[in-house]
Amino acid sequence: MDIDIQELIFEFVGGLGIFLLGIKYMGDGLQKTAGDRLRDILDKFTSNPFLGVLAGIIVTILIQSSSGTTVLTVGLVNAGFMTLRQAIGVIMGANIGTTVTAFIIGVDLGEYALPIIAVGCFLIFFFKNQKVTNIGQTIFGFGALFFGLDLMSSGMEPLRSLEAFQELTMNMSTNPILGVVIGTLFTVIVQSSSATIGILQGLFSQGAIDLKAAVPVLFGDNIGTTITAVLASIGASVAAKRAAYTHVIFNLIGTTIFLVLLGFFTQYVMFLQDQFNLDAKMTIAFAHGSFNIANTLIQFPFIGALAWLVTKIIPGEDTTIEYKPKHLDPNILQQSPSLALDQAKAEIIRMGEYASRGLEETNQYLITHQQKHSETAMQVEGALNNLDRKITDYLVEISAGSLSEADSNRHSALLDTVRDIERIGDHFENIIELIDYKISNKVNLTDQAQEDLNNMFDLTILTVKQAINALDNIDREEALAVVQKEDEIDKMERTYRKKHIIRMNEGLCSGSSGIVFVDMISNLERIGDHSVNIAEEVLGK
């Protein structure tokens, strides 16, 4: 039998593309339909590892991607929302959640794929309601998934008669490690274990591969899917790297255990196939589900050991930005509003320290253009926004109780201070966007302009630190020094603005560099204003 290689490749690659598009659309649609509360689910339901596993399963079913859940988890660990132990539970759950796609594929709806796509398109194009459009997107993705699978299956059908392919499957049956390597490499290339499991289901249903060869490939698919999280952790915090590598270690340990038990596991899958009269695609789905559930059950009691192991493999001090407040104890609210105000103030001081750190990172980004400084500053800005909400809510709860006049004044001052510190974060975020613009549009500042900016940054950082210190110690002298420094910042801004206009008139710098420079010093001047507001609360103005 002659095989049309071009047709085989085109149908397989095209089918794979449509399948991946379907998975993405279905996941995006489900995510939007469920509301963008995935971070909330992961944040709220990971107080213990068991709940973490459940959260991992739910989120992965919603976004149809274990890699997506793991990347989200790495981001939350990086942001300090989640500890490593909590993350391990979520990653275990993600491995179980991803098996749902294989079960969806097992329900053979290939012949209905085109009408399902048509229904999805109809809802997307003919309805203006966002909810209906999201449902349409999910349905379109669902149909595209089956249409892509059908194309891939028809593309792969001639492989059965290909001698080289028959030899490869024979080798995989006798050498399981070869199957694991092939499954891993293919998933790394495709970046979707759901796609490679789908291809495996197609090959198995056509009789192109036997169960003994298919099971090790399935193990390899689970290892390959971890690469996405590893890539996402590049440049992230030590804790985020550990979370990503836990995913790799978890699946490697599981694969090693099940390779040792390969004969027993294959017998178990054949028993399921006979007992429940499963078709080929469902057999692979049950094998996938059984492997991931059993792997989680085996390793779940050893979450602490996994965390210890990954800490040894990836050493280093974790410098995670903690998004969550540390001092806001809800139990103190009822007992002593005065003590609760002290707690709120301690959290505000911590928030202020973050603000000065964010400003320092922004300055480093301006000098070095290294992305890590921009990322840290943006993490700090995210933490400031979160702390602003939490502290403000806490202060509102304090005001519900009875406050003395002195405490009432303190309360108002703290509310104002929180707002000022949050605004400092907004201003250095503006500066980061200006630096991004400067880099992407190759806007050059003169050496003099760069030096002026560095001088103004140094003075502004010092002013912010002194304002927070004045608040912490209720130090009037430091507060007065802040007022003095803010006057200097104002003078600097006016002087540097004039000097820059002269440079522009002399043709030493372009109009775009003028805008960038002036906007940066303007944001620094506004940060000085917010610092003096904090100092004035100390002075009682």
C-alpha positions as CSV (number, residue, x, y, z in Angstrom):
1,M,0.0,0.0,0.0
2,D,1.4,3.4,-1.0
3,I,1.3,6.1,1.7
4,D,0.9,9.7,0.7
5,I,3.4,11.2,3.1
6,Q,2.3,14.8,2.4
7,E,-1.3,14.0,3.1
8,L,-0.3,12.1,6.3
9,I,1.8,15.1,7.6
10,F,-0.7,17.8,6.5
11,E,-3.7,16.0,8.1
12,F,-1.8,15.2,11.3
13,V,-0.2,18.7,11.7
14,G,-3.5,20.4,10.8
15,G,-5.5,18.2,13.1
16,L,-3.1,18.8,15.9
17,G,-3.3,22.6,15.4
18,I,-7.1,22.5,15.4
19,F,-7.1,20.2,18.5
20,L,-4.8,22.6,20.4
21,L,-7.0,25.6,19.3
22,G,-10.0,23.6,20.5
23,I,-8.4,22.9,23.9
24,K,-7.5,26.6,24.3
25,Y,-10.9,27.9,23.3
26,M,-12.7,25.4,25.5
27,G,-10.5,26.3,28.5
28,D,-10.8,30.1,27.9
29,G,-14.5,29.8,27.5
30,L,-15.0,27.7,30.6
31,Q,-12.7,30.1,32.5
32,K,-14.7,33.2,31.4
33,T,-18.1,31.4,32.0
34,A,-17.0,30.4,35.5
35,G,-15.8,34.0,36.2
36,D,-12.2,34.8,36.6
37,R,-12.1,33.5,40.1
38,L,-9.4,30.9,39.6
39,R,-6.8,32.8,41.7
40,D,-9.5,33.1,44.4
41,I,-10.1,29.4,44.3
42,L,-6.4,28.6,44.6
43,D,-5.9,31.3,47.2
44,K,-8.8,30.4,49.5
45,F,-9.0,26.6,49.2
46,T,-5.4,25.8,49.8
47,S,-5.2,26.1,53.6
48,N,-4.3,22.4,53.8
49,P,-2.8,20.0,51.2
50,F,-6.0,18.0,50.8
51,L,-8.0,21.1,49.9
52,G,-5.1,22.1,47.6
53,V,-5.6,18.8,45.7
54,L,-9.3,19.5,45.3
55,A,-8.6,23.1,44.2
56,G,-6.0,21.8,41.7
57,I,-8.6,19.4,40.2
58,I,-11.4,22.0,39.9
59,V,-9.1,24.7,38.4
60,T,-7.6,22.2,35.9
61,I,-11.1,21.0,34.8
62,L,-12.1,24.7,34.3
63,I,-9.0,25.7,32.2
64,Q,-8.4,22.3,30.6
65,S,-4.7,22.4,31.2
66,S,-2.6,21.0,34.1
67,S,0.3,23.2,32.8
68,G,-2.0,26.2,33.0
69,T,-2.9,25.4,36.7
70,T,0.8,24.8,37.5
71,V,1.9,28.0,35.9
72,L,-0.9,29.8,37.9
73,T,0.4,28.1,41.0
74,V,4.0,29.1,40.3
75,G,2.8,32.7,39.9
76,L,0.9,32.6,43.3
77,V,4.0,31.1,45.0
78,N,6.1,33.8,43.4
79,A,3.7,36.4,44.7
80,G,3.7,35.0,48.3
81,F,0.0,34.0,48.1
82,M,0.9,30.3,48.6
83,T,3.5,28.3,50.4
84,L,5.4,25.5,48.7
85,R,3.6,22.8,50.7
86,Q,0.2,24.2,49.5
87,A,1.5,24.4,46.0
88,I,2.5,20.7,46.0
89,G,-1.2,19.8,46.8
90,V,-2.5,21.9,43.9
91,I,0.0,20.4,41.5
92,M,-1.1,16.8,42.5
93,G,-4.7,17.9,41.9
94,A,-3.8,19.4,38.5
95,N,-2.5,16.0,37.4
96,I,-5.8,14.4,38.3
97,G,-7.8,17.2,36.7
98,T,-6.1,17.0,33.4
99,T,-7.3,13.4,33.0
100,V,-10.9,14.7,32.4
101,T,-9.8,15.7,28.9
102,A,-8.9,12.1,28.1
103,F,-12.4,11.0,29.3
104,I,-14.0,13.7,27.1
105,I,-12.1,12.4,24.1
106,G,-13.1,8.9,25.1
107,V,-16.8,9.8,24.4
108,D,-16.5,9.6,20.6
109,L,-18.3,12.6,19.2
110,G,-16.2,12.9,16.0
111,E,-19.1,12.6,13.6
112,Y,-20.9,15.5,15.4
113,A,-17.8,17.7,15.6
114,L,-18.8,20.0,12.6
115,P,-22.4,20.8,13.9
116,I,-21.0,21.4,17.4
117,I,-18.5,23.9,15.8
118,A,-21.4,25.5,13.9
119,V,-23.4,26.0,17.1
120,G,-20.4,27.5,18.9
121,C,-19.8,30.0,16.0
122,F,-23.5,30.9,15.9
123,L,-23.4,31.8,19.6
124,I,-20.2,33.8,19.2
125,F,-21.2,35.8,16.1
126,F,-24.9,36.4,16.5
127,F,-25.2,37.2,20.2
128,K,-23.9,40.4,21.9
129,N,-24.3,39.0,25.4
130,Q,-20.9,38.3,26.9
131,K,-22.1,35.2,28.8
132,V,-23.6,33.6,25.7
133,T,-20.4,34.4,23.7
134,N,-18.4,32.7,26.4
135,I,-20.6,29.6,26.3
136,G,-20.3,29.7,22.4
137,Q,-16.5,29.8,22.8
138,T,-16.6,26.7,25.0
139,I,-18.9,24.8,22.6
140,F,-16.7,25.9,19.6
141,G,-13.6,24.6,21.4
142,F,-15.4,21.4,22.3
143,G,-16.2,20.8,18.6
144,A,-12.8,21.8,17.4
145,L,-11.2,19.3,19.8
146,F,-13.1,16.4,18.2
147,F,-12.7,17.7,14.7
148,G,-8.9,18.0,15.2
149,L,-8.8,14.5,16.7
150,D,-10.7,13.1,13.7
151,L,-8.2,14.7,11.3
152,M,-5.2,13.4,13.2
153,S,-6.7,9.9,13.4
154,S,-7.3,9.8,9.6
155,G,-3.8,11.1,9.1
156,M,-2.3,8.5,11.4
157,E,-4.3,5.5,10.0
158,P,-1.7,4.6,7.3
159,L,1.0,4.3,9.9
160,R,-0.3,0.8,10.8
161,S,1.1,-0.6,7.5
162,L,4.4,1.3,7.8
163,E,7.1,-1.2,8.7
164,A,9.3,1.3,10.6
165,F,6.4,2.3,12.8
166,Q,5.5,-1.4,13.5
167,E,9.2,-1.9,14.5
168,L,9.1,1.1,16.8
169,T,5.9,-0.1,18.6
170,M,7.5,-3.6,19.0
171,N,10.6,-2.0,20.5
172,M,8.4,0.1,22.9
173,S,6.6,-3.1,24.0
174,T,9.9,-4.7,24.9
175,N,11.6,-1.5,26.1
176,P,9.2,0.6,28.2
177,I,11.9,3.3,28.8
178,L,11.9,4.0,25.1
179,G,8.1,4.6,25.3
180,V,8.6,7.0,28.2
181,V,11.3,9.0,26.3
182,I,9.1,9.2,23.2
183,G,6.0,10.4,25.2
184,T,8.1,13.0,27.1
185,L,9.8,14.4,24.0
186,F,6.6,14.6,22.0
187,T,4.7,16.4,24.9
188,V,7.7,18.8,25.3
189,I,7.4,19.7,21.6
190,V,3.6,20.0,21.5
191,Q,3.3,21.6,25.0
192,S,0.1,19.7,25.8
193,S,-0.3,16.4,27.4
194,S,-4.0,16.4,26.4
195,A,-2.9,16.4,22.8
196,T,-0.4,13.6,23.1
197,I,-2.9,11.5,25.1
198,G,-5.5,12.2,22.4
199,I,-3.0,11.0,19.7
200,L,-2.2,7.9,21.9
201,Q,-6.0,7.2,22.1
202,G,-6.2,7.5,18.3
203,L,-3.3,5.1,17.7
204,F,-4.6,2.6,20.2
205,S,-8.1,2.6,18.8
206,Q,-6.7,1.9,15.3
207,G,-4.7,-1.0,16.6
208,A,-1.4,0.8,15.5
209,I,0.0,0.3,19.1
210,D,-0.7,-2.3,21.8
211,L,-1.4,-1.6,25.5
212,K,2.1,-2.7,26.6
213,A,3.7,0.0,24.4
214,A,1.0,2.6,25.0
215,V,1.2,2.7,28.9
216,P,4.9,3.8,29.0
217,V,4.2,6.5,26.4
218,L,1.3,7.7,28.7
219,F,3.8,8.0,31.6
220,G,6.2,10.0,29.4
221,D,3.3,12.4,28.5
222,N,2.9,13.2,32.2
223,I,6.6,14.0,32.5
224,G,6.7,16.1,29.3
225,T,3.8,18.3,30.5
226,T,6.0,19.6,33.4
227,I,8.3,21.6,31.0
228,T,5.7,24.5,30.8
229,A,5.9,25.2,34.5
230,V,9.7,24.9,34.4
231,L,9.8,27.5,31.6
232,A,7.4,29.7,33.6
233,S,9.6,29.6,36.6
234,I,12.7,31.0,34.8
235,G,13.5,34.3,36.4
236,A,11.0,33.8,39.2
237,S,11.7,33.5,42.9
238,V,13.4,30.6,44.5
239,A,10.0,29.4,45.9
240,A,8.4,29.5,42.5
241,K,11.3,27.5,41.0
242,R,10.8,24.9,43.7
243,A,7.0,24.7,43.0
244,A,7.8,24.1,39.2
245,Y,10.4,21.5,39.9
246,T,8.1,19.7,42.4
247,H,5.9,19.0,39.4
248,V,8.8,17.4,37.6
249,I,9.9,15.3,40.6
250,F,6.3,14.2,41.4
251,N,5.8,12.8,37.9
252,L,9.3,11.3,37.7
253,I,8.8,9.5,41.0
254,G,5.3,8.3,39.8
255,T,6.7,7.1,36.5
256,T,9.5,5.2,38.2
257,I,7.1,3.5,40.6
258,F,4.7,2.5,37.8
259,L,7.5,1.3,35.5
260,V,8.5,-1.1,38.3
261,L,4.9,-2.2,38.5
262,L,4.3,-2.1,34.7
263,G,3.2,-5.7,34.3
264,F,0.7,-5.4,37.2
265,F,-0.6,-2.0,36.0
266,T,-1.1,-3.3,32.4
267,Q,-3.0,-6.3,33.8
268,Y,-5.1,-3.9,35.9
269,V,-6.0,-1.8,32.8
270,M,-6.8,-4.9,30.8
271,F,-9.1,-6.1,33.7
272,L,-10.9,-2.7,33.6
273,Q,-11.3,-3.0,29.8
274,D,-12.9,-6.4,30.1
275,Q,-14.9,-5.7,33.2
276,F,-16.5,-2.5,32.0
277,N,-16.4,-3.4,28.3
278,L,-14.4,-0.2,27.5
279,D,-13.5,0.8,24.0
280,A,-9.9,1.6,23.1
281,K,-10.1,5.4,23.8
282,M,-11.8,4.9,27.1
283,T,-9.2,2.3,28.1
284,I,-6.4,4.8,27.7
285,A,-8.5,7.4,29.6
286,F,-9.0,5.0,32.5
287,A,-5.3,4.1,32.4
288,H,-4.4,7.9,32.5
289,G,-6.9,8.6,35.3
290,S,-5.8,5.5,37.4
291,F,-2.1,6.4,37.1
292,N,-2.6,10.0,38.3
293,I,-5.0,9.2,41.1
294,A,-2.8,6.4,42.3
295,N,0.4,8.5,42.0
296,T,-1.3,11.2,44.2
297,L,-2.5,8.7,46.8
298,I,1.0,7.2,47.0
299,Q,2.9,10.5,47.3
300,F,0.3,12.6,49.2
301,P,1.5,11.5,52.7
302,F,5.0,12.6,51.7
303,I,4.3,16.2,50.7
304,G,6.7,17.4,53.5
305,A,9.4,15.1,52.2
306,L,8.9,16.4,48.6
307,A,9.1,20.0,49.9
308,W,12.4,19.1,51.8
309,L,13.8,17.3,48.7
310,V,13.1,20.2,46.3
311,T,14.6,22.7,48.8
312,K,17.8,20.7,48.8
313,I,17.9,20.5,45.0
314,I,17.2,24.2,44.6
315,P,19.0,25.9,47.5
316,G,19.0,29.7,48.2
317,E,17.2,32.3,50.3
318,D,13.6,32.8,49.3
319,T,13.0,36.6,48.7
320,T,9.3,36.3,47.9
321,I,7.1,39.4,48.1
322,E,4.4,38.5,50.6
323,Y,1.1,39.8,49.3
324,K,-0.8,38.8,52.5
325,P,-0.9,41.0,55.6
326,K,1.0,39.7,58.6
327,H,-0.2,41.9,61.5
328,L,-4.0,42.2,61.0
329,D,-5.4,40.0,63.7
330,P,-9.2,39.8,63.5
331,N,-9.5,38.6,67.1
332,I,-8.1,41.9,68.5
333,L,-10.8,44.0,66.7
334,Q,-13.6,43.3,69.3
335,Q,-11.3,43.2,72.3
336,S,-9.3,46.4,71.9
337,P,-9.7,48.9,69.0
338,S,-6.6,50.7,70.3
339,L,-4.5,47.6,70.0
340,A,-6.0,46.9,66.6
341,L,-4.9,50.3,65.4
342,D,-1.3,49.4,66.5
343,Q,-1.7,46.2,64.4
344,A,-2.9,48.3,61.4
345,K,0.0,50.7,61.9
346,A,2.6,47.9,61.9
347,E,1.1,46.6,58.6
348,I,1.2,50.1,57.1
349,I,4.9,50.4,58.1
350,R,5.5,47.1,56.3
351,M,3.6,48.4,53.3
352,G,5.8,51.6,53.4
353,E,9.0,49.5,53.4
354,Y,7.6,47.7,50.3
355,A,7.0,51.0,48.6
356,S,10.6,52.2,49.1
357,R,11.8,48.7,47.9
358,G,9.6,49.0,44.7
359,L,11.1,52.5,44.1
360,E,14.6,51.1,44.5
361,E,13.9,48.3,42.0
362,T,12.4,50.8,39.5
363,N,15.6,52.9,39.8
364,Q,17.7,49.7,39.1
365,Y,15.5,48.9,36.1
366,L,16.2,52.4,34.7
367,I,19.9,52.0,35.2
368,T,20.4,48.3,34.1
369,H,17.3,47.6,31.9
370,Q,17.3,44.1,33.5
371,Q,13.8,42.6,33.5
372,K,14.2,41.1,36.9
373,H,14.1,44.6,38.5
374,S,10.9,45.4,36.6
375,E,9.3,42.1,37.6
376,T,10.1,42.6,41.3
377,A,8.8,46.2,41.3
378,M,5.6,45.1,39.7
379,Q,5.2,42.3,42.3
380,V,5.7,44.9,45.0
381,E,3.0,47.1,43.3
382,G,0.6,44.1,43.3
383,A,1.4,43.5,47.0
384,L,0.8,47.3,47.8
385,N,-2.6,47.1,46.1
386,N,-3.6,44.0,48.0
387,L,-2.3,45.4,51.4
388,D,-4.2,48.6,50.7
389,R,-7.5,46.7,50.3
390,K,-6.9,44.5,53.4
391,I,-5.7,47.3,55.7
392,T,-8.5,49.6,54.6
393,D,-11.1,46.9,55.3
394,Y,-9.5,46.3,58.7
395,L,-9.6,50.0,59.5
396,V,-13.2,50.2,58.5
397,E,-14.0,47.3,60.9
398,I,-12.1,49.1,63.7
399,S,-14.3,52.2,63.1
400,A,-17.4,50.1,63.8
401,G,-16.4,50.0,67.5
402,S,-16.3,52.9,69.9
403,L,-13.1,55.0,69.6
404,S,-11.7,57.7,71.9
405,E,-11.0,61.1,70.3
406,A,-7.2,60.4,70.2
407,D,-7.8,56.9,68.6
408,S,-10.3,58.5,66.1
409,N,-7.6,60.9,65.0
410,R,-5.0,58.1,64.7
411,H,-7.6,56.1,62.7
412,S,-8.1,59.0,60.2
413,A,-4.4,59.5,59.9
414,L,-3.7,55.8,59.1
415,L,-6.5,55.7,56.5
416,D,-4.9,58.7,54.7
417,T,-1.4,57.2,55.0
418,V,-2.5,53.9,53.4
419,R,-3.9,55.8,50.4
420,D,-0.6,57.8,50.1
421,I,1.6,54.7,50.1
422,E,-0.6,52.9,47.6
423,R,-0.3,56.0,45.3
424,I,3.5,55.8,45.6
425,G,3.1,52.3,44.0
426,D,1.0,53.7,41.2
427,H,3.7,56.3,40.4
428,F,6.6,53.9,40.2
429,E,4.4,51.7,38.1
430,N,4.0,54.7,35.7
431,I,7.8,55.1,35.7
432,I,8.2,51.4,34.8
433,E,5.8,51.8,31.9
434,L,7.9,54.8,30.7
435,I,11.1,52.8,31.0
436,D,9.4,50.0,28.9
437,Y,8.4,52.6,26.3
438,K,12.0,54.0,26.3
439,I,13.5,50.5,25.8
440,S,11.0,49.3,23.1
441,N,11.2,52.5,21.1
442,K,14.9,52.9,21.5
443,V,14.6,56.3,23.1
444,N,18.0,57.6,24.3
445,L,18.5,60.0,27.2
446,T,21.6,62.1,27.3
447,D,24.2,61.4,30.1
448,Q,23.2,64.6,31.8
449,A,19.5,63.6,31.7
450,Q,20.3,60.1,33.1
451,E,22.4,61.7,35.9
452,D,19.6,64.1,36.8
453,L,17.1,61.2,37.0
454,N,19.5,59.2,39.2
455,N,19.9,62.2,41.6
456,M,16.2,62.8,41.8
457,F,15.6,59.0,42.4
458,D,18.2,59.0,45.2
459,L,16.6,61.9,47.0
460,T,13.0,60.6,46.5
461,I,13.9,57.1,47.8
462,L,15.6,58.7,50.9
463,T,12.5,60.9,51.4
464,V,10.1,57.9,51.3
465,K,12.2,56.0,53.7
466,Q,12.4,58.9,56.1
467,A,8.7,59.5,56.0
468,I,8.0,55.8,56.9
469,N,10.6,56.0,59.6
470,A,9.0,59.2,61.0
471,L,5.6,57.5,61.1
472,D,7.1,54.3,62.7
473,N,8.7,56.3,65.6
474,I,6.4,59.3,65.6
475,D,9.6,61.4,65.2
476,R,8.8,65.0,64.5
477,E,12.4,65.9,63.6
478,E,12.4,63.2,60.8
479,A,9.0,64.4,59.7
480,L,10.3,68.0,59.4
481,A,13.3,66.7,57.5
482,V,10.9,65.1,55.0
483,V,9.1,68.4,54.5
484,Q,12.5,70.0,53.8
485,K,13.5,67.2,51.3
486,E,10.2,67.5,49.5
487,D,11.0,71.2,48.9
488,E,14.3,70.1,47.4
489,I,12.5,67.6,45.2
490,D,10.1,70.3,43.9
491,K,13.1,72.6,43.1
492,M,14.9,69.7,41.4
493,E,11.9,69.0,39.3
494,R,11.6,72.6,38.1
495,T,15.3,73.0,37.5
496,Y,15.6,69.6,35.6
497,R,12.6,70.4,33.5
498,K,14.1,73.8,32.4
499,K,17.5,72.1,31.7
500,H,15.8,69.5,29.5
501,I,13.9,72.1,27.5
502,I,17.2,73.8,26.8
503,R,18.7,70.5,25.7
504,M,15.7,69.9,23.4
505,N,16.1,73.4,21.9
506,E,19.8,72.8,21.3
507,G,18.8,69.5,19.5
508,L,20.7,67.4,22.0
509,C,17.7,65.1,22.5
510,S,14.5,64.2,20.7
511,G,10.9,65.1,21.5
512,S,10.1,61.5,22.6
513,S,13.0,61.5,25.1
514,G,11.8,64.9,26.4
515,I,8.3,63.4,27.1
516,V,9.8,60.3,28.8
517,F,12.2,62.4,31.0
518,V,9.6,65.0,32.0
519,D,7.0,62.4,32.8
520,M,9.5,60.5,35.0
521,I,10.5,63.5,37.1
522,S,6.9,64.5,37.3
523,N,6.0,61.1,38.8
524,L,9.0,61.3,41.2
525,E,7.8,64.8,42.3
526,R,4.3,63.3,43.0
527,I,5.9,60.6,45.1
528,G,7.6,63.4,47.1
529,D,4.2,64.9,47.7
530,H,2.8,61.7,49.1
531,S,5.8,61.3,51.4
532,V,5.2,64.8,52.8
533,N,1.5,63.9,53.3
534,I,2.7,61.0,55.5
535,A,5.1,63.3,57.4
536,E,2.3,65.8,58.0
537,E,0.2,63.2,59.6
538,V,3.1,62.8,62.1
539,L,3.3,66.6,62.6
540,G,-0.5,66.6,63.1
541,K,-1.2,69.1,60.3
